[in-house]
Amino acid sequence: MPSLRLRDVRLIRCDLSNAVLTGSELVRVEFIECRLTGMKAIECKWKDVLLEGCEGGYAQFNESELAGCEFRDTQLREADFRSADLQGAKFAHTALNRADFSRAKLAGADLRGADIEGVTLRTEDIRGATVTTAQALDLVLLLGIVIG
């Protein structure tokens, strides 16, 4: 489904595993309890999109604009967010274990509700994001910072 365009749509319990949504444009779309495992949403433009109760391990969002998107109670283990624009995104009760955020824009993103164990990112990638104290300690170790 390359170049898919959706506006004001709710998708409930859909199986989009391994779907190719390259270049899709979504505005005010909700994915509720959907299977998104391995979905390829590369170079997409999503605005005010909600993923709630979804399984999205290994999903690919590289080079996508995910402005104002919200991820709630969603599994995104080992997801690929390389070079994605996640400014203003919110992650609530979301598993991001071993996700790759290299060169992503996380300024204004709220990661306080996410499990970020083992994520891949650089110091400049996380700049401006909101994290908890515990997450900050994990990030210090991840980025190789020595506290003495």
Contacts in CASP RR format, 6 or more apart in sequence:
PFRMAT RR
TARGET T0000
AUTHOR 0000-0000-0000
METHOD contacts of the structure
MODEL  1
MPSLRLRDVRLIRCDLSNAVLTGSELVRVEFIECRLTGMKAIECKWKDVL
LEGCEGGYAQFNESELAGCEFRDTQLREADFRSADLQGAKFAHTALNRAD
FSRAKLAGADLRGADIEGVTLRTEDIRGATVTTAQALDLVLLLGIVIG
1 19 0 8 1.000
1 20 0 8 1.000
1 21 0 8 1.000
1 24 0 8 1.000
2 20 0 8 1.000
2 21 0 8 1.000
2 22 0 8 1.000
2 23 0 8 1.000
2 24 0 8 1.000
3 22 0 8 1.000
3 23 0 8 1.000
3 24 0 8 1.000
3 25 0 8 1.000
4 21 0 8 1.000
4 23 0 8 1.000
4 24 0 8 1.000
4 25 0 8 1.000
4 26 0 8 1.000
5 24 0 8 1.000
5 25 0 8 1.000
5 26 0 8 1.000
6 24 0 8 1.000
6 25 0 8 1.000
6 26 0 8 1.000
6 27 0 8 1.000
6 29 0 8 1.000
7 26 0 8 1.000
7 27 0 8 1.000
7 28 0 8 1.000
7 29 0 8 1.000
8 27 0 8 1.000
8 28 0 8 1.000
8 29 0 8 1.000
9 26 0 8 1.000
9 28 0 8 1.000
9 29 0 8 1.000
9 30 0 8 1.000
10 29 0 8 1.000
10 30 0 8 1.000
10 32 0 8 1.000
11 29 0 8 1.000
11 30 0 8 1.000
11 31 0 8 1.000
11 32 0 8 1.000
11 34 0 8 1.000
12 32 0 8 1.000
12 33 0 8 1.000
12 34 0 8 1.000
13 32 0 8 1.000
13 33 0 8 1.000
13 34 0 8 1.000
14 31 0 8 1.000
14 34 0 8 1.000
14 35 0 8 1.000
15 34 0 8 1.000
15 35 0 8 1.000
16 31 0 8 1.000
16 34 0 8 1.000
16 35 0 8 1.000
16 36 0 8 1.000
16 39 0 8 1.000
17 35 0 8 1.000
17 36 0 8 1.000
17 37 0 8 1.000
17 38 0 8 1.000
17 39 0 8 1.000
18 37 0 8 1.000
18 38 0 8 1.000
18 39 0 8 1.000
18 40 0 8 1.000
19 36 0 8 1.000
19 39 0 8 1.000
19 40 0 8 1.000
20 39 0 8 1.000
20 40 0 8 1.000
21 39 0 8 1.000
21 40 0 8 1.000
21 41 0 8 1.000
21 44 0 8 1.000
22 40 0 8 1.000
22 41 0 8 1.000
22 42 0 8 1.000
22 43 0 8 1.000
22 44 0 8 1.000
23 41 0 8 1.000
23 42 0 8 1.000
23 43 0 8 1.000
23 44 0 8 1.000
23 45 0 8 1.000
24 41 0 8 1.000
24 44 0 8 1.000
24 45 0 8 1.000
24 46 0 8 1.000
25 44 0 8 1.000
25 45 0 8 1.000
25 46 0 8 1.000
26 44 0 8 1.000
26 45 0 8 1.000
26 46 0 8 1.000
26 47 0 8 1.000
26 49 0 8 1.000
27 46 0 8 1.000
27 47 0 8 1.000
27 48 0 8 1.000
27 49 0 8 1.000
28 47 0 8 1.000
28 48 0 8 1.000
28 49 0 8 1.000
29 46 0 8 1.000
29 49 0 8 1.000
29 50 0 8 1.000
30 49 0 8 1.000
30 50 0 8 1.000
30 52 0 8 1.000
31 49 0 8 1.000
31 50 0 8 1.000
31 51 0 8 1.000
31 52 0 8 1.000
31 54 0 8 1.000
32 50 0 8 1.000
32 52 0 8 1.000
32 53 0 8 1.000
32 54 0 8 1.000
33 52 0 8 1.000
33 53 0 8 1.000
33 54 0 8 1.000
34 51 0 8 1.000
34 53 0 8 1.000
34 54 0 8 1.000
34 55 0 8 1.000
35 54 0 8 1.000
35 55 0 8 1.000
35 56 0 8 1.000
36 51 0 8 1.000
36 54 0 8 1.000
36 55 0 8 1.000
36 56 0 8 1.000
36 57 0 8 1.000
36 59 0 8 1.000
37 55 0 8 1.000
37 56 0 8 1.000
37 57 0 8 1.000
37 58 0 8 1.000
37 59 0 8 1.000
38 56 0 8 1.000
38 57 0 8 1.000
38 58 0 8 1.000
38 59 0 8 1.000
38 60 0 8 1.000
39 56 0 8 1.000
39 59 0 8 1.000
39 60 0 8 1.000
40 59 0 8 1.000
40 60 0 8 1.000
41 59 0 8 1.000
41 60 0 8 1.000
41 61 0 8 1.000
41 64 0 8 1.000
42 60 0 8 1.000
42 61 0 8 1.000
42 62 0 8 1.000
42 63 0 8 1.000
42 64 0 8 1.000
43 62 0 8 1.000
43 63 0 8 1.000
43 64 0 8 1.000
44 61 0 8 1.000
44 64 0 8 1.000
44 65 0 8 1.000
44 66 0 8 1.000
45 64 0 8 1.000
45 65 0 8 1.000
46 64 0 8 1.000
46 65 0 8 1.000
46 66 0 8 1.000
46 67 0 8 1.000
46 69 0 8 1.000
47 65 0 8 1.000
47 67 0 8 1.000
47 68 0 8 1.000
47 69 0 8 1.000
48 67 0 8 1.000
48 68 0 8 1.000
48 69 0 8 1.000
49 66 0 8 1.000
49 68 0 8 1.000
49 69 0 8 1.000
49 70 0 8 1.000
50 69 0 8 1.000
50 70 0 8 1.000
50 72 0 8 1.000
51 69 0 8 1.000
51 70 0 8 1.000
51 71 0 8 1.000
51 72 0 8 1.000
51 74 0 8 1.000
52 70 0 8 1.000
52 72 0 8 1.000
52 73 0 8 1.000
52 74 0 8 1.000
53 72 0 8 1.000
53 73 0 8 1.000
53 74 0 8 1.000
54 74 0 8 1.000
54 75 0 8 1.000
55 74 0 8 1.000
55 75 0 8 1.000
56 74 0 8 1.000
56 75 0 8 1.000
56 76 0 8 1.000
56 77 0 8 1.000
56 79 0 8 1.000
57 75 0 8 1.000
57 76 0 8 1.000
57 77 0 8 1.000
57 78 0 8 1.000
57 79 0 8 1.000
58 77 0 8 1.000
58 78 0 8 1.000
58 79 0 8 1.000
58 80 0 8 1.000
59 76 0 8 1.000
59 79 0 8 1.000
59 80 0 8 1.000
60 79 0 8 1.000
60 80 0 8 1.000
61 79 0 8 1.000
61 80 0 8 1.000
61 81 0 8 1.000
61 84 0 8 1.000
62 80 0 8 1.000
62 81 0 8 1.000
62 82 0 8 1.000
62 83 0 8 1.000
62 84 0 8 1.000
63 82 0 8 1.000
63 83 0 8 1.000
63 84 0 8 1.000
64 81 0 8 1.000
64 84 0 8 1.000
64 85 0 8 1.000
65 84 0 8 1.000
65 85 0 8 1.000
66 84 0 8 1.000
66 85 0 8 1.000
66 86 0 8 1.000
66 89 0 8 1.000
67 85 0 8 1.000
67 87 0 8 1.000
67 88 0 8 1.000
67 89 0 8 1.000
68 87 0 8 1.000
68 88 0 8 1.000
68 89 0 8 1.000
68 90 0 8 1.000
69 86 0 8 1.000
69 88 0 8 1.000
69 89 0 8 1.000
69 90 0 8 1.000
70 89 0 8 1.000
70 90 0 8 1.000
70 91 0 8 1.000
70 92 0 8 1.000
71 89 0 8 1.000
71 90 0 8 1.000
71 91 0 8 1.000
71 92 0 8 1.000
71 94 0 8 1.000
71 114 0 8 1.000
72 92 0 8 1.000
72 93 0 8 1.000
72 94 0 8 1.000
73 92 0 8 1.000
73 93 0 8 1.000
73 94 0 8 1.000
74 93 0 8 1.000
74 94 0 8 1.000
74 95 0 8 1.000
75 94 0 8 1.000
75 95 0 8 1.000
76 94 0 8 1.000
76 95 0 8 1.000
76 96 0 8 1.000
76 99 0 8 1.000
77 95 0 8 1.000
77 96 0 8 1.000
77 97 0 8 1.000
77 98 0 8 1.000
77 99 0 8 1.000
78 97 0 8 1.000
78 98 0 8 1.000
78 99 0 8 1.000
78 100 0 8 1.000
79 96 0 8 1.000
79 99 0 8 1.000
79 100 0 8 1.000
80 99 0 8 1.000
80 100 0 8 1.000
81 99 0 8 1.000
81 100 0 8 1.000
81 101 0 8 1.000
81 104 0 8 1.000
82 100 0 8 1.000
82 101 0 8 1.000
82 102 0 8 1.000
82 103 0 8 1.000
82 104 0 8 1.000
83 102 0 8 1.000
83 103 0 8 1.000
83 104 0 8 1.000
84 101 0 8 1.000
84 104 0 8 1.000
84 105 0 8 1.000
85 104 0 8 1.000
85 105 0 8 1.000
86 101 0 8 1.000
86 104 0 8 1.000
86 105 0 8 1.000
86 106 0 8 1.000
86 109 0 8 1.000
87 105 0 8 1.000
87 106 0 8 1.000
87 107 0 8 1.000
87 108 0 8 1.000
87 109 0 8 1.000
88 107 0 8 1.000
88 108 0 8 1.000
88 109 0 8 1.000
88 110 0 8 1.000
89 106 0 8 1.000
89 108 0 8 1.000
89 109 0 8 1.000
89 110 0 8 1.000
90 109 0 8 1.000
90 110 0 8 1.000
91 109 0 8 1.000
91 110 0 8 1.000
91 111 0 8 1.000
91 112 0 8 1.000
91 113 0 8 1.000
91 114 0 8 1.000
92 113 0 8 1.000
92 114 0 8 1.000
93 113 0 8 1.000
94 113 0 8 1.000
94 114 0 8 1.000
94 115 0 8 1.000
95 114 0 8 1.000
95 115 0 8 1.000
96 111 0 8 1.000
96 114 0 8 1.000
96 115 0 8 1.000
96 116 0 8 1.000
96 119 0 8 1.000
97 115 0 8 1.000
97 116 0 8 1.000
97 117 0 8 1.000
97 118 0 8 1.000
97 119 0 8 1.000
98 117 0 8 1.000
98 118 0 8 1.000
98 119 0 8 1.000
98 120 0 8 1.000
99 116 0 8 1.000
99 119 0 8 1.000
99 120 0 8 1.000
100 119 0 8 1.000
100 120 0 8 1.000
100 121 0 8 1.000
101 119 0 8 1.000
101 120 0 8 1.000
101 121 0 8 1.000
101 125 0 8 1.000
101 126 0 8 1.000
102 120 0 8 1.000
102 121 0 8 1.000
102 122 0 8 1.000
102 125 0 8 1.000
103 122 0 8 1.000
103 125 0 8 1.000
104 121 0 8 1.000
104 125 0 8 1.000
105 125 0 8 1.000
106 121 0 8 1.000
106 125 0 8 1.000
106 126 0 8 1.000
106 127 0 8 1.000
106 128 0 8 1.000
106 129 0 8 1.000
107 127 0 8 1.000
107 128 0 8 1.000
107 129 0 8 1.000
108 128 0 8 1.000
108 129 0 8 1.000
108 130 0 8 1.000
109 128 0 8 1.000
109 129 0 8 1.000
109 130 0 8 1.000
110 129 0 8 1.000
110 130 0 8 1.000
111 129 0 8 1.000
111 130 0 8 1.000
111 131 0 8 1.000
111 135 0 8 1.000
112 130 0 8 1.000
112 131 0 8 1.000
112 132 0 8 1.000
112 135 0 8 1.000
113 132 0 8 1.000
114 135 0 8 1.000
116 131 0 8 1.000
116 135 0 8 1.000
116 138 0 8 1.000
116 139 0 8 1.000
117 138 0 8 1.000
118 138 0 8 1.000
118 142 0 8 1.000
119 142 0 8 1.000
121 142 0 8 1.000
122 143 0 8 1.000
123 143 0 8 1.000
126 139 0 8 1.000
131 139 0 8 1.000
140 147 0 8 1.000
END
